Amino acid sequence: MKKHNKIKGNIGEEKAIKYLINKNYKILEKNFTTKIGEIDIIAKDNDVVVFIEVKSRINLKYGNPYEAVNSKKQRKIINTAKLYSKYNKMYDTQFRFDILEYYINENKINHITNAFWT
């Protein structure tokens, strides 16, 4: 089951990167990982650094993809983003947290900007 989820996740992340590049985002990092957590994609949208959680689904049996980004997951992403900004000395930078849903069977992307805040 975990291997299957990893494959779905990789497919979704690759589709997400292509989508973001097509929307003129600059990809800064993929799978930024610390002891606290992981951020799937870190990109720049004009002058805003965007931390993006990618969720892929074959069907809606377990709900919409964005529903998997609960408050616990959000806290992990926020804390990991704080470390990223500290490591990269981004003191006067605007940040945003997005969720990118990828529906595999429909080959459809739903991009939720400002999905949650600090």
Phi, psi and omega in degrees: 000314181298320180298318179298317179295322179296319178297314177301317181297317179297319178299313181298318181293321178295318177296320180298316181297315178299317179300312182296317178299319178298333179267014177070025171280148174257122181282123180263319183209152171237136177052053175290120187236136173227181176296333183283318184176193183228146171242126185298308182220135171242125185223168177243127176246098190058245181259008183256129174274128185244125176261120190241126173260125181257129177234125181248143178219144172274320178214181183258023180307323181254021178096177178291149182305318183298335181294340179284348179265073182282181185298325178296314179295320178299316179300318179298316180295314180299313180294323176292321177297322178298318178296317179302313181294325178292313179302324185260010177050050180261072187278326182247043184247140174279141180236158177211149179243120181243158170239133177243114180267134175238119179264102189301309184295334180260353185050048185238141178244138172238116183257115180258107180274151183050049184294328176202167186231167178276000000 
